[in-house]
């Protein structure tokens, strides 16, 4: 199909099917749709938008149609994103399954695993969380100690994870476990998928300085996981983990740019201050929006190169580092634009203190998914290939 035909058809479809409510800016994290068995839709419009987009395969437009995707080319997927942005359409679904597990399943999963899990991810039926970090294995992830011992046709999992985002709301977990304690630490690690409703799984939310509790401690006590839920080969989970991390870091770095419907800073400033925007603040806003635009174009270039078979690899560390810095800069400027009002912590008029809490939350961007220091080391060694790095 010619690009002009696809664009016209997409524009017509979005105009007819995107509810007006789903064309308004996302005002709070609570308005973002995560899906899953425990999800309660915030409105009929949110539910309808997800159902319509999932039926089109456009929650995951580039995935194969056989797994619930749209089967679109990279170019057509970009056109879809542009047309959604044109009308301010929100993303119908946010999902670790889409951003992280899905690409790994497509590369390493068995056909049975793809058929079982990918369509449910695409439809927003199952919400996933990530079981990576442990109390003694954060940046040094390969030091993880959560064990999985094969007993007959099941693995028995024991251990603890920490900073497990939304574990208390997730349905399933993709989890790194040690299946061979005698192997060198980067070996003997396997990649398991299992239901969070399994007997022996428990979670405990961790309250952050922002007041939010997106992270959890997660405990596994003799959890029995069917052996067919092993993804890839036993002892080869580190390869999958590294591949998935490239997508996680790309996702974290680009999260501020994936929020379709989010107002640009100059729009926020005009709403809050009218024409009385101080010169220095105006210059900072312009500088930020130029940086954000340049970064967005860099992400597009890297994705195009990946689609052409060049892969993302260590460049994901560059995207993660710079993207989180740009996001922190945005939060700083939102606070500056709104002045003392941005310090309000409670009250419906300020969306329950979302500005202050968002600023505090952005501090974690430089820690989660691998600290900024770790990313800079990777960039120095594997991207810039500096001597002695």
Secondary structure by P-SEA (a helix, b strand, c coil): ccaaaaaaaaaaaaaacccccccccccccccccccccccccccaaaaaaaaaaaaacccccccccccccccccaaaaaaaaaaaaaacccccccccccccaaaaaaccccaaaaaacaaaaaaccbbbbbcccccccccccccccbbbbbcccbbbbbbccccccccccccccbbbbbccccccccccbbbbbbbcccccbbbbbbbcccccccbbbbbbcccccccccccccccaaaaaaaaaaaaaaaaaaaccccccccccaaaaaaaaccccccaaaaaaaaaaaaaaaaaaaaaaaaaaaaaaccccccaaaaaaaaaaaaaaaaaaaaaaaaccccccccccccccaaaaaaaaaacccccccccaaaaaaaaaccccccccc
